[in-house]
């Protein structure tokens, strides 16, 4: 993770602190059984870290 976030000039500790308030919501319609999930409104830095960490 350090290697990946170093591209953003932040440390792993800083990246984890920024990502801490990020959360995912999973929703399910009881009537149809349809399920979906979403990540609730990311700040730009959270989005950048997520994209860098999860890139291949």
N, C-alpha and C positions, 0 to 999 in steps of 0.2 A: 504494500500500500504506500509506503514511503516513496518508493520509486515513482509510482504513478502520480501522487499528489505533488511531488517536487516540480512537476511541469507547471503547477499553479503557484509556485513559490509559497507554499504553506507546509507546515509540519503535519505529521499524522495526528498529533494531539489537537492542533488547531482545527484540522479537518473534522475530527470526531466531535469537537465542541460545536462546530457549525452545524453538523448533521443531527445533533442530539434532539432538537425540537421538531425534526422532520417525522412525519408519520403516514402510514398507509391506512386507508379505510376500505373495509370489505363490506359490500352490501349484498343483500339477497331479497328478491321479491318473493314473499311467501305464497302469493297466488300462483305465479307462473313458474317459480323455481329458478328464474333467471338470476345469475350471480355476476358481479363485477367488482373490480377494485380500482382504487385510484390513490395517488399520492397527493396529499393536500398541499396546495399552493406553495411551491418552493421559492425561496429567495434565489437570486441569480447565482450567488456563490455556492449554494447548496446544489443547484442544478449542475454547475460546472464540476463540482467534486464528484457527484453521482456519475456524470458522463465519463469523467476520466477514470474513475475506479472501475466502472463496469465495462469499459472499452476493452476490446481484445487486442 
